[in-house]
Amino acid sequence: MAKKTEARGIIYLSCTECGERNYTTSKNRKNDPQRLELTKYCCRCRIHRVHKETK
């Protein structure tokens, strides 16, 4: 039987201004090797800011 490998992994998104980790999501690391950047709402800053992928 073949060994199953996990291509999708859980990643954390943190605010670029305050650095707080607000969101978790998953992505396929084989198809998207670069870091993810999304515009999300930051509850500490109380405004929409760019959130980047962290480890």
N, C-alpha and C positions, 0 to 999 in steps of 0.2 A: 504494500500500500504506500502511496506517495505521501511525503511529509507536507503538511499544510503550513504555509508561511503567512503571517499577517502583513498585508500591504497597507492596511489602514491603521493609523495610530491616533491616539488622543493628543491634541495639542492645546496649549493655553494661549489666550490672547490677552496682552497687557496694554494699557494706555501708554501712549508715547510721552504724554506730559507728566502725569503723576506716577506712572509705573505700576499701578494697581492691576492685579490679574482679575479681570471681571468675567471673562467668558471662557468656556471650553467647547471644543468642536473636534471633529475628526476629518482627516484628509488622506488621500491615497498618496503615499510618499514616493511611489514609483513614477506616477504620472506628473506630480507636482513637487519636484525636489527643492525649489526655491521657497523662501519664507513668505507666508501669507500676510497680506495687509488688508484690513477691512475698516470701514467707517462704522463705528458703533457708539452707543450712548454710554458715557462714563458717569456712574452715580456719584463719585467723589467730586468730579469737576462740574457736574450737572450740565453737560453740553455734549454734542456729538464730536468725537475725536477719532483720529486714526489709531487703530489697535494693531499691533504687530505680534507675530507668532514668537513665543518664547519656549524654552525647554521645560 
